[in-house]
Amino acid sequence: MLPRPFNQAVPALALALVTLCAQAQTPAQIAQALNIPHPAVIAHRGASFDAPESTRASYLTARDLGADYLEMDLQRTRDGVLIALHDENLTRTTDIATRFPDRKDKPVSEFTLAELKSLDAGSWFNTAYPERARPAFKGLQVLTLDEIIDIAEGNPAQHPGLYMETKVPSMFPGIEHDLKLKLQQRGWLGADGQVASGKRVVLQTFEKPSLELLAKEMPTVPKILLLWVGEGGIEPASDVPFAQSGAKDKAAYYAMQQPKSRQAFESWLDFAKANGAIGTGPSAALAQGGDQSYMDLVQPWMNKMTHDKGLLIHVYTVDDPVDFKTVMAAGVDGVFTNRAAQLLTFYGRPPAKTAGQLLDQAGY
């Protein structure tokens, strides 16, 4: 028989070993347990390099390329329909200034679905990117969540998941509940709130209160807390505004922004973990800058801290191989990208057809 003190220590030791084993899970093992591909290809607003973001052309292309997730920003119309749109108003990506000039700066919540469906959500892309323009993009419509689900379900050979952000959720009280009801109605969640077999769902938000509500409404669905330095996000080391920073452009300014301290960064990880998130969505500073180059929140120490807490890391928004290599070397577990074909190829999963060929095939 063992000495009494050792006997007393055995349960505590066993518990410590179990805890250590749980903590020692690799990110890939954590992802596998959650049915999340590793590394994940998250098609940011669809294949939005090749087609107008958040439109049918964009999501069809992303699906058929083989992206793991169709990513979208959800807002709610005046008549209560969930739609995909990134911006807080419609001026950048539709012809609202022509269709409803007196209301052009109004938010989505001021418009009915019928009004939004009357807008041209594709022509702006042809103007902004003439080298990728297609006549058939003219007249593309704003999409409902139902329509995106139809796309996700529409190819027997491809089964992308849904990766959904509650966008400016304070403008849409109850959107978290509405989202749960829609996913249950469409069979992506069971009555018990569990993700249905054969489906993949990830919920994401920048807003702490929305994460709390998502955790309340859908406690077992994977959730990501998106990270940002500055107002509404991680406390910054400096509050010098862009105009006084001396930075040559916004990308350079964002690259200068750092968390005030390791503790400031860690507090967001702890909040995420405590409120049901399975990971974080940090920004990246891109080698060539550009309008999607932000704060470098995938520094190795940040990623190690995140992984040590058992959280995954899905970085936004990365399009070029040089940046794929950088963020993967730093230890991320998935990437939001506008160029799903390039990221799939980087991961050794090259699509059978190019984005251009798939657009041709779909009639665009």
N, C-alpha and C positions, 0 to 999 in steps of 0.2 A: 504494500500500500504506500502511496506517496505521502510525504509529510503534509500535514494539514495546510500550512501556508501555500504550498504549491498547488494543492487541490483548489483552494480558493482562487488562485490566480488563473486556473485553466479557462473558466468561462470568459473572463476579461480578455485573456490572450486570444482565444478563439474569435471573439468579437472584433478585436483589433485586426486580426488577420483577414477576416471577412471584409472589414472596412478598407483595409489596405488593398485587397484584391479588387474591390469595387473601384477604388480610386485609381488603380493601375490600369484600368481599361484604356485601350488606345482610342483616339478619336474615331478611327474606322470601326472599332467594335461598338462604340456608343452609337454611331450612325446606323450600323447594321441593326442594332436592337430597336431602333426607332423607325426602321424601314425608310431610311433616308440614304440615297445613293452617295457614295464617297469615292472621289470628290464629286460634288454635285454641279451640274450645269443648269443654271437658273436663267431662263430666257427673259431678260429684262424688258418688260412691255412687249414681249414677243421677239421676233427677229427684227428688232427695230433699227438696225443699221441698214437693212435691205428693203424695208417696207415701213409705211407710216405706223408709228407706235400705237399699240393698243387697238389695232384694227384687225379685221378678219384676215387680211393678207399677211399681217405680221405674225399672228398666232398660228395660222395654218402652216406657215413656213417653219416656225420654231418647232411645232409638233412633228412635222414630217422630217425635219433634220435629225430628230431624235433627242431633243432637249429633255432633261429630267423633269423640269418644271416650267409651266407657263406663269410668269410673274405679272402681277397687276396691282394697281392702286384703286381701291374701291371707294366710291362716293355714292350718294343717294339722291335721286331726283325728287322734285317737289311732290310727285305722286307716289313716292315710296319704293322706287325700283333701284336696285343696286347696279351701278354701271362702272366701267373702267375708265379712269381719267387721272393723269398725274397732277396737272396744275390745278390751282385753286380757282382758276377761271378758264374760259375757253378761247381766249384770244390767240394764243400761240398755235394751236393745232386745229382750229376750225375757221370757218368763214363767218363767225358770229358777228363780226363788226359790220358785215354787209347785211346779214339776215336780220339781226336784232340790234341795230346800232345804238339804241337808247339803253340797252341792257348788256352791252358787250363786256362790261367789267363785273357783272354779277356772278355769284358762285353757282355751281351746279344745282344747289338746293332751290334756286329760284326758277328752275325750268322743269317742265314736264318731260317725260320720255319722248312724247310725240314731237315736241319742239327740238329736243336734242337730236332725234333721228332725222330731222329736216336739214341738219348741218352737213357740210362737206368737211370730213375729217381726214382727207387724203391729199388734197391739192397743195397744201402748205409744204408737204414733203418734196414735191416736184420742184417747187420754187427754191427751197432751202438746199436741196441736193440734186441739182440738174443732172449730174453724172449717173445718178441712180433712179432718175425719174421714169415713170411708166404712165402712159395715158390712162390705164385702167385704175390707177390710184385715185383719180378724180372721182369724188362722190362717195368714197368709203365712209361708212357711218361709225358713230360712237357705238360701242358694244355693251350689252348688258352682261351681267355675270352668267345668266342662263345661256346666252349665246357662246360665251367662252367655254362653259362646261360642255356644250354641244360639240365644240371644236375638239376639246380634250378627249371626248368619247368617240370621235368620228373616224378614227383610223385604227382598224383591228391590229395593225402591226406596230403601233406606237401608243403608249399609255402614259402620257405626261401627267405629273401631279399639278396641283394648284398651289401657288405661293402668293398669298393675298395680304396686302397691306390695308389697314384701316387708315385712310388718308384724312388729314385734319379732322379726326374723329369728334372733336368738341363741337364741330358744326353739324354733326349728325347724331344726336343723342339716341342711344339704343341700337346703333349700327352693329355692334357686336352680337346682340341678340338676333337681329335680322339675318345676319350672316349665318348663324347657327341654324336658324329655321330653314334658310334656303339650301344649305348643304344637306340637311336632313331630308328635305323635300326631294332633292335630286338624288338621294341615295349615296351620297359621299360620306355622310355620318349616319350611324344607326340611332335608334331612339334612345339608346343608352349614352349617346355622345361619343362613342368610339368611332375612329376612322374605319370605314367599311373595308372589308377584305378586297385586295387588289387595287385599292386607291391610295394616293399619297396627298396629304394636305399639310401645308405649313402656313401659320399665321404670323404676321409681322407688323410691327408698329414702332414709331419713334417715341410714342407718348406713353409715359408711365401709367397714367390712369387707364388708358385703353388696354395696356397689358393686363392690368388688374381685372378689368371687365372681361377680357378674353379668357383669362384663367378661370373666372367664375362661370362663364357660359360654357366653355369647352376645355375643362381641366386636363383631359388626356390627349388633346391635339397638340402636336409640336408647335412651339412658339419661339419667335426670334425677337429680341429687343435690338432695334437698330441704333447705332451709335453715331454721335455728332459732337463736336466741340463747339461750345458757344451757347447762345440763348436757347433755352429749352433742352439743352444737352449737357454734356460733361463740362464742368467748370473749367474755363480756359486759364492758361498761365498769364495771358495778357488780354486786356480788353481794348487795345488800340484799334479803332475802326479802320476799315480798308483805306479810306481817303487819306488817313494820316500815317499809314503803314510804310509807304515808300515802295510797296510791291508793284511790279509791272502790270499785273493782271490779277483777277480773282483766284486763278489756280495757284499762283505764287503766294498770294495772301493766305489761302487755305493751307498750303503746305507749311506755312510758318506756325500755324496754330497747334498748340500742344495742350494736353491736360495740365491743370495746375500742379498736380502731383500724382504719384502712383496711387495714393489713397483716393483721389478724385476719380481716377479711372476705375479702381477696384470697386468703389461704391456702386457703380452702375452694373458691374458684374454681379455683385451681391444682390442688388435689387432684382435683376433678371432671374437669378437662381431662386430667390425667395418667392417670386411670383409666377413660377411655373414655366419659365423659358428654358428651352433646351440648348440655346446658343445665342450668340450675338451677331449682328450685322454691322461690322465696322466699315468705314470708308477707306479708300486708298489714295495715295498721291501717285499720279501716273508719270512715267518717264518723259512723255512729250507734253505734259500739261493738258490743256483743253478744258471744256466746260463741264466735264465729269471728273475732274481731278480735284480731290478734296484733302482732308487731313490724313496723315499717315497714321492710321490706327491699327495697323497690322505689323507693328514692330515686334521683333522676336520676343522681347520681354512681355509685351502685352498678350501675345498669343500663348506664351507659356503660362501666364497667370490665368488666362481664360481656360485653357485645357486642364490646368491643375484643379480647377473648380468643377471639372466634368462637363464643360460647355463646349459646343461646337462653334465654328467661326465661318460665316458666309460673308465674304467681302463684296462690296459694291464700288463702282461698276467698272469692269476691266475688260478691254477689248483686244489688246495687242499682245503677241507672244512674249515680248520682252517683259511686259507687266505680269502676264500669266506666270512666267518663270520666277519673277521676284516674289509674288505673293505666295506661290506654292512653296518656295524655298523658306519663306518665313513661317509656314506651317498652317495655312488656312485649309478648310475642309470643303469649300465650295465657293463658286464665283457667280455673281450676277454679271451677265454680259449682254450686250446688244448684238454680239457676233457669235451666236451659238455654234455655227459651223467651225469657226476658227478654234474655239475652246474645245469642242469635241475632238477635233483633229489633234490638238495639243495633248489631250488625254489619251490619244491612241484609239479613238473611236470615230474615225472619219465617216461622215455621212456618205451614203451611196450616191446622192445627187447634190449638186450645189444649190445654194439658195435661189440663184437665178433660174436654174432648171425647174425647181419646185414652183416658183412663181409662174413660170410659163405653163407648167402642167396644170396649175390651178386657174388658169385663164387670166392672169394678170400680165 
